[in-house]
Amino acid sequence: MSDFTELAEQYIATWNETDPSARRAMIEETWSADARYTDPLADVTGHDQIDALLAAAQAQFSGLTFRLVGDVDAHHDQARFTWELGPDGGEAVVVGFDVAQRDAGGRLALVLGFLDKVPSA
């Protein structure tokens, strides 16, 4: 995965994959074994913890879909991109952006997530 747009698309697809076996295969393809994901609500490392985080997000936001918004801005081995979460064809309930760094093999090594819009309590 040398192209960061393709990598970001695969990353988003992994967040949306609800079949546990397919999601795990996508994680192993997209993320390095010791990859780290951190945002204001989570800080996890490795395939097992990333898989558990994605499964928990899918349970919490059942029926909603992650999608990329706009272009992926990349240079060297890092990129940033905006995403949103909402019902298909509907207004986003969560909006954020991620900064990603890839390893020498082109897989995600680190993702730093930021939340710009979250539902009120």
Secondary structure by P-SEA (a helix, b strand, c coil): cccaaaaaaaaaaaaacccaaaaaaaaaaccccbbbbbccccccccaaaaaaaaaaaaaaaccbbbbbcccccccccccccccccccccccccccbbbbbbbcccccccbbbbbbcccccc
